[in-house]
Amino acid sequence: MADRPSLIGRFTPELEQIVVELGHKPFRGRQLAKWIYEKAAKSFDEMPDLPKALRDQLAEQYVVSPLYLSQHKTSSDQVEKLLVHNGDEQVYECVLLPYKDRVSCCISSQVGCPMGCTFCATGMGGFDRNLTAGEITAQYLWLQGLTPRRISHVVFMGMGEPLLNLNEVVTALKILHEEVGLSYRHLTVSTVGLVPQIRELATHQLPIHLALSLHSPHDDVRSRLMPVNNKWDVAETWAAMKDYHKATGRKVTIEYLLINELNDTADQAQSLAKLIQGTPCVVNLIPFNWVDTGNGFQRPSRERVRAFRALLESHGVNVTERVERGHDIAAACGQLAGQHQGRFARRNPSSQLTVIP
């Protein structure tokens, strides 16, 4: 781990206090914040309008970013994936996703994941720890440094369950809005469906998007895919999502991974349409990006995907299909970390425990 604390993750008033304690005027803290959050500077040498004496003082006691780069891959479709760590080789991932009309990124909230979803590459590696707000925010800033275009959209859909790390995730969301200048409406948090934390997140009244990884409206199928369903079933989870919508006024998203002949059936499409009827939402279909989890899951054919979508749309459901990017660089969550030769999660995947509060 770094022997000096990082400045990323601190709000401007905290940075002002640091420079005042070093004997400088508060406005230097505001300059420092702009270099860190608006210009994505990685070192104090990149901040020429700060006095050299201040830069030297800061460098003695702090680092700008807590991240170390382990691997950087660029795909044929210009997706860029970073494998980063904090000096301990406990790696986690973040991905830059350029589109014609915007630039998005996908960031992690934990090192590994304890939720044990049976289709997920991250879950195969087990769980190590939560990330701090600074470590979360630093992923965005590293990715911003890779492109001259502004990263305007951020999704918390990388490694980990964001709502198991709710306090740090909320702080990171506030930093991205207040310090980096992103719109809350361009920030999306994805959850497997932790009901108490969904309700707690609603109390923060942040106008962000909340996405639920549902993957089946049938409890028997969803429990096979996601152990969390044994704690909070589909009905209870969806009730929490509806209450989140009522509390925040934000349309919710359902992430639906399509697995061949498991959850892509006509009866599940019908049940899903009935479940969400009356609640403003969008269903985002994600054909399974094959990972060998030992469960024999397969990607559905295009015909099955089209049939599932058509059934939903016949019931008036707003449906999108995720644009798949970065296959040639293992851009799916957890795939690149799983290939890393250093330590990933300390726990043996074969003895994985699902952590549910």
WOBEL-V901592 format. One record per residue. N is the residue number from 1. SS is DSSP state (H for helix, E for strand, C for the rest). D_FIRST is the distance of its C-alpha to the first C-alpha in Angstrom with 2 decimals. Layout:
BEGIN
n = (N:N)
ss = (SS:SS)
d_first = (D_FIRST:D_FIRST)
END
This chain:
BEGIN
n = (1:2:3:4:5:6:7:8:9:10:11:12:13:14:15:16:17:18:19:20:21:22:23:24:25:26:27:28:29:30:31:32:33:34:35:36:37:38:39:40:41:42:43:44:45:46:47:48:49:50:51:52:53:54:55:56:57:58:59:60:61:62:63:64:65:66:67:68:69:70:71:72:73:74:75:76:77:78:79:80:81:82:83:84:85:86:87:88:89:90:91:92:93:94:95:96:97:98:99:100:101:102:103:104:105:106:107:108:109:110:111:112:113:114:115:116:117:118:119:120:121:122:123:124:125:126:127:128:129:130:131:132:133:134:135:136:137:138:139:140:141:142:143:144:145:146:147:148:149:150:151:152:153:154:155:156:157:158:159:160:161:162:163:164:165:166:167:168:169:170:171:172:173:174:175:176:177:178:179:180:181:182:183:184:185:186:187:188:189:190:191:192:193:194:195:196:197:198:199:200:201:202:203:204:205:206:207:208:209:210:211:212:213:214:215:216:217:218:219:220:221:222:223:224:225:226:227:228:229:230:231:232:233:234:235:236:237:238:239:240:241:242:243:244:245:246:247:248:249:250:251:252:253:254:255:256:257:258:259:260:261:262:263:264:265:266:267:268:269:270:271:272:273:274:275:276:277:278:279:280:281:282:283:284:285:286:287:288:289:290:291:292:293:294:295:296:297:298:299:300:301:302:303:304:305:306:307:308:309:310:311:312:313:314:315:316:317:318:319:320:321:322:323:324:325:326:327:328:329:330:331:332:333:334:335:336:337:338:339:340:341:342:343:344:345:346:347:348:349:350:351:352:353:354:355:356:357)
ss = (C:C:C:C:E:E:C:C:C:C:C:H:H:H:H:H:H:H:H:H:H:C:C:C:C:H:H:H:H:H:H:H:H:H:H:H:H:H:C:C:C:C:C:H:H:H:C:C:C:C:C:H:H:H:H:H:H:H:H:H:H:E:E:C:C:C:C:E:E:E:E:E:E:E:C:C:C:C:C:E:E:E:E:E:E:C:C:C:C:C:C:E:E:E:E:E:E:E:C:C:C:C:E:E:E:E:C:C:C:E:E:E:C:C:C:C:C:C:C:C:H:H:H:H:C:C:E:E:E:E:C:C:H:H:H:H:H:H:H:H:H:H:H:H:C:C:C:C:C:C:C:C:E:E:E:E:C:C:C:C:C:H:H:H:H:H:H:H:H:H:H:H:H:H:H:H:H:H:H:H:C:C:C:H:H:H:E:E:E:E:E:C:C:C:H:H:H:H:H:H:H:H:H:C:C:C:C:C:E:E:E:E:E:C:C:C:C:C:H:H:H:H:H:H:H:C:H:H:H:H:C:C:C:H:H:H:H:H:H:H:H:H:H:H:H:H:H:H:C:C:C:E:E:E:E:E:E:E:E:C:C:C:C:C:C:H:H:H:H:H:H:H:H:H:H:H:C:C:C:C:E:E:E:E:E:E:E:C:C:C:C:C:C:C:C:C:C:C:E:C:C:H:H:H:H:H:H:H:H:H:H:H:H:H:C:C:C:C:E:E:E:C:C:C:C:C:H:H:H:C:C:C:C:C:H:H:H:H:H:C:C:C:C:C:C:C:C:C:H:H:H:C:C:C:C:C:C)
d_first = (0.00:3.82:6.34:8.76:9.67:11.02:14.80:15.26:16.37:18.59:22.35:24.59:25.87:22.43:21.91:25.42:24.72:21.78:24.06:26.96:25.09:24.49:28.27:28.81:30.86:29.59:30.56:27.76:25.37:27.39:27.17:23.39:23.39:25.72:23.62:20.53:22.42:25.70:24.91:21.36:20.38:16.96:17.33:19.43:21.78:22.95:24.40:27.58:29.45:27.06:28.24:26.48:26.19:24.27:21.98:21.30:20.73:18.28:16.34:16.16:14.62:12.95:11.74:13.97:11.94:8.49:9.41:9.56:12.96:13.75:17.43:20.10:23.54:26.71:29.63:33.31:33.68:30.98:28.34:24.85:21.94:18.28:15.79:12.30:8.77:5.38:4.24:5.48:9.00:9.98:12.14:14.34:17.24:19.13:22.60:24.89:28.50:31.16:34.68:37.88:38.04:34.39:30.76:28.63:25.11:23.64:20.20:18.25:17.73:16.05:14.18:17.47:20.46:22.40:25.77:27.20:29.37:31.33:31.40:27.71:25.40:22.29:23.91:24.48:20.78:20.47:17.95:14.44:13.64:14.63:13.02:13.27:16.07:13.93:12.16:15.75:17.38:15.12:16.43:19.90:19.31:17.96:21.01:23.28:22.41:23.96:27.35:29.90:31.13:29.94:27.94:30.15:29.37:26.23:26.26:23.80:24.81:21.74:19.80:20.27:22.95:22.53:24.83:22.80:20.22:23.08:22.02:18.88:20.99:23.84:21.77:20.51:24.19:25.33:22.94:24.13:27.66:27.74:25.39:25.43:29.05:29.28:32.10:31.34:33.96:31.83:28.91:29.14:27.38:28.18:28.56:30.00:32.11:30.66:33.79:32.70:29.74:32.08:34.39:31.71:30.48:34.14:34.31:31.82:34.50:32.23:34.47:32.02:33.01:32.32:32.60:33.45:32.79:36.20:37.26:40.47:42.90:44.03:42.27:42.89:41.34:38.39:37.64:37.62:35.07:32.98:32.81:32.20:35.90:36.85:35.52:36.83:39.53:40.51:42.98:40.69:37.80:40.15:41.69:38.32:37.90:41.44:40.75:37.65:40.00:42.55:40.12:38.50:41.22:38.78:39.88:37.66:36.73:37.14:35.01:37.19:36.07:39.29:39.53:42.76:45.44:43.06:42.52:44.41:47.85:50.57:50.70:47.02:47.55:50.49:48.59:45.69:48.19:49.86:46.64:45.51:49.01:49.35:45.67:44.56:41.91:41.12:40.49:38.10:38.96:36.36:37.90:35.67:33.29:33.76:30.98:32.04:31.10:34.01:36.16:38.44:37.80:39.41:39.58:42.88:45.47:46.09:49.32:47.64:45.14:48.06:50.13:47.44:46.91:50.67:51.23:48.71:50.20:53.69:52.70:51.53:47.78:45.64:43.81:41.34:39.82:36.29:36.30:34.33:32.09:29.85:31.29:30.88:27.08:26.45:25.90:26.61:23.75:21.72:23.70:21.33:18.37:20.94:21.66:18.14:18.25:14.74:13.92:14.81:15.82:16.04:19.52:22.44:24.02:27.42:26.75:25.32:26.18:26.91:25.42:27.98:28.16)
END
